[in-house]
Amino acid sequence: MIRRELLASGLGATGLAACGDALPAVAASPATTGLDPALLAQTLETAASLPKLHAIVIARDGVVLAERVYRGPGLDTPVNIKSASKSVLAGIAGMAIGRGVLEGPDQLIAPFLSDQFPADPDPKLATLTVGHLLSMQAGLASTSGADYGAWVSSPNWVRYALAQPFEAEPGGRMIYSTGTSHLLSAVLTRAAGRSTLALARETLGEALDIEIPSWPADPQGIYFGGNDMRLSPRALLAFGELYRNDGLHEGARVLPEGWVETSWRGRGTSRWSGNPYGYGWWIRQSGAHDVFFAWGYGGQMIFVTPDLSLTVVMTSSPEPVAARDGHVDALHRLLDVGLIPAARRGA
């Protein structure tokens, strides 16, 4: 059970300016608990000034130290988490492996999807594995970005994704593609004999006691793999805590032993950010600390910093913007400039 100790934010604070000012250096101390109250207050003040940020939940050692709703839905209301869905789907795949629905990351996808292959398939399709889908290393051309609209307008999303030309060898460089993630949803559906929604509720929903509402499906009824799932900020915290606790929830094993370590091992690297990508999770460093994060369009974030026992959820407006507006960078700075130093200093 996640505990909550809500801290008052009425401490005198000057804020973090544009969320980028340097804070005084603090000595690392793994023995610290809680968060430095002044730094936490400053961070919350800066968070309140970000016009697109809806909510933030901050927990350390399983204790919720602050949760705020600045605008938008409440903390128990499911919201569109956009591509953070990919991290959740990877967790569902891990649970499916733990239950024997799938054999493991090395399992070939052809036995499940060969009827959706093109008439004259590239032989590389027969070598694709579940792990390639999880790590975005299928090698197929992307259906994200400029190619997203044509893909979701097609009459068969699975067939369209599988018909893309190979731009890399399977297992080679990372090609970010929601179509690749959607193939994982199709594999789960075929392997389980029931929808990804039903599997999600049966595994993740029941294990964490969280609500998983329905979300969009493709024309064949395959639930969208990698976008538009809806979870509440508190449900996202429970999911992040599951990974921080190495797949355990309230002492019960939910994810297979070793799955978190495997998921948090970088395999490919984003050509845009330079961040490594594991099984549905992004990886970066904040000073000396490894940060593993789920990332959805517009700023739907789960940050886990294991060596500080810190889990942070941020949800934002999912509405499109005309150009990169710096909001996601500001969310990262909330963590780097405020919350990680606050955890290092402790209560």
C-alpha positions in Angstrom: 0.0 0.0 0.0 1.4 3.4 -0.9 1.3 5.7 2.1 0.6 9.4 1.9 2.2 12.2 4.0 1.0 15.4 2.4 3.4 18.2 3.1 2.2 21.8 3.3 3.6 24.0 0.5 3.2 27.2 2.5 6.9 27.5 3.2 8.5 30.8 2.0 10.1 30.0 -1.3 11.5 32.0 -4.2 10.8 29.2 -6.7 13.3 27.8 -9.2 13.0 30.8 -11.6 12.5 29.2 -15.0 13.1 25.8 -13.4 16.7 26.0 -14.5 18.5 27.9 -11.8 21.3 25.9 -10.0 20.7 24.9 -6.4 23.4 24.6 -3.8 25.4 21.4 -4.0 24.3 18.8 -1.5 26.2 15.7 -0.5 24.8 12.4 -1.6 23.5 10.3 1.3 21.7 7.1 0.5 20.6 7.0 4.2 18.4 10.1 3.8 14.6 9.8 4.0 11.9 12.1 2.8 12.5 15.3 0.9 14.1 18.5 1.9 11.0 20.7 2.8 12.4 24.0 1.3 13.5 22.4 -2.0 10.2 20.5 -2.2 8.3 23.7 -1.7 10.3 25.5 -4.3 9.8 22.7 -6.8 6.0 22.7 -6.2 5.9 26.5 -6.6 7.7 26.2 -10.0 5.5 23.3 -11.0 2.4 25.5 -10.4 3.8 28.1 -12.8 3.9 25.6 -15.8 0.7 26.3 -17.7 0.4 22.8 -19.3 1.1 20.8 -16.1 -2.0 19.2 -14.7 -0.9 17.2 -11.7 2.2 15.9 -9.9 2.6 13.1 -7.4 5.9 12.6 -5.5 6.7 9.5 -3.5 9.9 8.3 -1.7 10.3 4.9 -0.2 6.6 4.2 -1.0 5.4 7.3 1.0 3.6 10.0 -1.0 5.1 13.2 0.2 3.2 15.6 -2.1 0.4 15.4 -4.6 -1.0 18.4 -6.3 -3.7 19.1 -9.0 -3.0 22.4 -10.7 -5.6 22.1 -13.4 -7.4 19.4 -15.2 -8.9 16.1 -13.8 -8.4 14.9 -10.2 -5.8 12.3 -9.1 -8.1 9.3 -9.3 -9.5 10.2 -12.8 -8.1 8.3 -15.7 -6.4 10.5 -18.3 -4.9 9.9 -21.7 -1.2 8.9 -21.1 -0.3 8.9 -24.8 2.9 7.0 -25.5 3.5 6.3 -21.8 1.1 3.5 -22.8 4.2 1.8 -24.3 5.7 1.3 -20.9 2.5 0.0 -19.5 2.1 -2.4 -22.5 5.7 -3.7 -21.8 4.7 -4.4 -18.2 1.6 -6.3 -19.4 3.9 -8.3 -21.8 6.1 -9.1 -18.8 3.2 -10.3 -16.8 2.0 -12.4 -19.8 5.5 -14.0 -19.9 5.3 -14.7 -16.1 2.0 -16.4 -16.6 3.1 -18.5 -19.6 1.0 -16.7 -22.1 4.2 -15.8 -23.9 7.4 -17.8 -23.7 9.8 -14.8 -23.4 11.4 -12.0 -25.4 13.1 -14.4 -27.8 9.8 -15.8 -29.0 9.1 -15.3 -32.7 6.0 -13.3 -33.7 5.5 -15.1 -37.0 3.3 -17.9 -35.5 0.9 -15.2 -34.3 0.9 -12.8 -37.2 2.0 -14.5 -40.4 -1.5 -14.3 -41.8 -1.0 -10.5 -41.7 2.3 -10.6 -43.6 2.5 -9.2 -47.1 1.9 -11.5 -50.1 5.7 -11.6 -50.8 7.1 -11.1 -47.3 10.6 -10.0 -46.6 12.4 -13.0 -45.0 13.4 -10.7 -42.1 9.8 -10.8 -40.9 10.2 -14.4 -39.9 13.1 -13.4 -37.6 11.2 -10.8 -35.6 10.8 -11.5 -31.9 8.7 -10.2 -29.0 11.9 -8.5 -27.7 12.4 -6.7 -30.9 8.9 -5.1 -30.5 9.5 -4.3 -26.9 12.8 -2.5 -27.6 11.8 -0.8 -30.9 14.4 -2.8 -32.8 12.1 -4.5 -35.3 13.9 -2.6 -38.1 10.7 -1.7 -39.9 10.1 1.8 -41.1 8.4 4.1 -38.6 4.7 4.7 -38.5 5.1 7.6 -36.0 5.7 11.3 -36.7 4.9 12.3 -40.2 3.9 8.7 -41.1 1.4 8.3 -38.2 -1.7 9.7 -40.0 -1.5 7.4 -43.0 -1.0 4.4 -40.7 -4.0 5.0 -38.4 -6.1 5.9 -41.5 -5.4 2.5 -43.0 -8.0 -0.3 -42.9 -5.7 -2.8 -41.2 -3.0 -1.3 -38.8 -1.2 -4.6 -38.2 -0.9 -5.5 -41.9 0.2 -1.9 -42.7 2.9 -1.9 -40.0 4.2 -5.3 -41.2 4.3 -4.1 -44.8 6.8 -1.3 -44.0 10.2 -1.7 -45.6 13.1 -2.7 -43.4 15.4 0.2 -42.6 17.6 -1.7 -40.2 18.3 -5.3 -39.3 16.1 -6.8 -36.6 17.8 -6.3 -33.3 19.8 -3.4 -34.8 19.3 0.3 -34.4 16.2 1.7 -32.7 13.4 3.0 -34.9 10.7 4.6 -32.7 7.4 3.5 -34.1 4.0 3.2 -32.5 3.2 0.6 -35.2 5.9 -1.7 -33.8 4.3 -1.3 -30.3 0.9 -2.1 -31.8 2.2 -5.3 -33.2 3.0 -6.3 -29.6 -0.7 -5.7 -28.7 -1.7 -7.9 -31.6 0.7 -10.7 -30.5 -0.7 -10.5 -26.9 -4.2 -10.7 -28.3 -3.5 -13.8 -30.4 -1.4 -15.5 -27.7 -3.9 -14.9 -24.9 -7.0 -15.6 -26.9 -8.6 -12.4 -25.5 -8.2 -8.7 -26.0 -5.3 -6.6 -24.7 -7.8 -4.7 -22.6 -9.0 -7.9 -20.9 -5.4 -9.1 -20.4 -4.5 -5.7 -18.9 -7.4 -5.8 -16.5 -6.7 -9.4 -15.5 -2.9 -8.8 -14.9 -2.1 -5.2 -14.1 -5.5 -4.1 -13.0 -6.2 -6.9 -10.5 -2.6 -7.0 -9.2 -2.4 -3.3 -8.4 -6.1 -2.8 -7.8 -6.3 0.0 -10.3 -9.0 1.0 -12.8 -8.1 0.4 -16.5 -10.8 1.9 -18.7 -11.3 0.9 -22.3 -9.2 2.7 -24.9 -9.3 2.9 -28.7 -8.9 -0.2 -30.9 -8.0 -0.6 -34.5 -10.5 -1.7 -37.2 -9.9 -5.3 -36.4 -10.6 -4.8 -32.7 -6.9 -4.9 -31.6 -6.5 -2.4 -28.7 -4.1 0.4 -29.5 -0.7 -0.8 -28.6 1.4 2.2 -27.5 -1.0 5.1 -27.4 -4.2 6.5 -25.9 -4.4 4.3 -22.8 -6.1 6.0 -19.8 -4.8 5.7 -16.3 -5.1 8.0 -13.3 -2.0 9.8 -11.8 -2.3 7.5 -8.7 -2.6 4.4 -10.9 0.6 5.6 -12.8 2.3 5.9 -9.4 1.4 2.4 -8.5 2.8 1.2 -11.8 6.0 3.1 -11.3 6.3 1.8 -7.8 5.9 -1.8 -9.1 9.0 -1.3 -11.2 10.9 0.5 -8.4 10.2 -2.5 -6.2 11.6 -4.9 -8.8 8.2 -6.3 -9.8 6.8 -6.7 -6.3 3.5 -5.2 -5.1 2.8 -5.4 -1.4 5.3 -8.3 -1.2 3.6 -10.3 -4.0 5.5 -10.9 -7.2 3.7 -9.4 -10.2 6.4 -9.1 -12.8 8.7 -12.1 -13.4 11.9 -12.0 -11.4 14.6 -10.1 -13.4 12.0 -8.4 -15.7 12.7 -4.9 -14.3 16.5 -5.3 -14.7 16.0 -6.6 -18.2 13.5 -3.8 -19.1 15.9 -1.1 -17.8 18.8 -2.3 -19.9 19.4 0.0 -22.8 19.3 -1.7 -26.2 18.7 1.0 -28.8 19.3 4.8 -28.6 16.9 7.5 -29.8 18.3 9.5 -32.7 16.4 12.5 -31.4 17.3 12.6 -27.6 20.3 10.3 -27.5 18.6 8.5 -24.6 18.8 4.7 -24.5 15.6 2.7 -24.6 15.0 -0.7 -22.9 11.7 -2.6 -22.9 9.2 0.2 -23.0 11.3 2.5 -20.8 13.6 5.4 -21.5 16.9 5.8 -19.6 19.0 8.8 -18.7 21.2 10.1 -16.0 20.6 13.0 -13.6 24.0 13.7 -12.1 25.2 10.5 -10.7 21.7 8.9 -10.6 20.1 6.6 -13.2 16.6 7.8 -14.1 14.2 5.4 -15.8 11.1 7.0 -17.3 7.9 6.5 -19.2 7.1 9.4 -21.6 3.9 10.3 -23.3 3.2 13.1 -25.7 2.7 16.5 -24.1 4.3 15.5 -20.8 2.7 12.3 -19.4 5.6 11.1 -17.3 6.6 8.5 -14.8 10.2 9.0 -13.4 11.8 6.3 -11.2 15.2 7.0 -9.6 15.9 3.7 -7.8 19.0 4.6 -5.8 17.0 7.4 -4.2 13.8 5.3 -3.9 12.1 8.2 -5.7 9.0 7.8 -8.0 7.4 10.9 -9.5 4.3 11.1 -11.8 3.5 14.2 -13.9 0.4 14.5 -16.2 -0.1 17.4 -18.6 -2.4 18.7 -21.3 -2.3 16.2 -24.1 -3.3 18.8 -26.7 -1.1 19.2 -29.8 1.2 22.2 -29.9 2.4 24.0 -33.1 6.1 23.5 -32.2 8.3 22.2 -29.4 7.4 24.4 -26.5 9.9 23.3 -23.9 7.3 21.9 -21.5 8.8 18.4 -21.4 12.2 19.8 -20.8 10.8 21.8 -17.9 9.4 18.6 -16.4 12.8 17.0 -16.5 14.3 20.1 -14.8 11.7 19.8 -12.0 13.3 16.4 -11.3 16.9 17.3 -11.9 17.0 20.7 -10.2 14.4 20.2 -7.5 13.4 16.7 -6.6 16.6 14.8 -6.9 18.5 17.4 -4.9 15.7 17.4 -2.3 16.0 13.6 -2.0 19.8 13.8 -1.7 19.4 16.3 1.1 16.5 14.5 2.7 14.0 15.6 5.3 
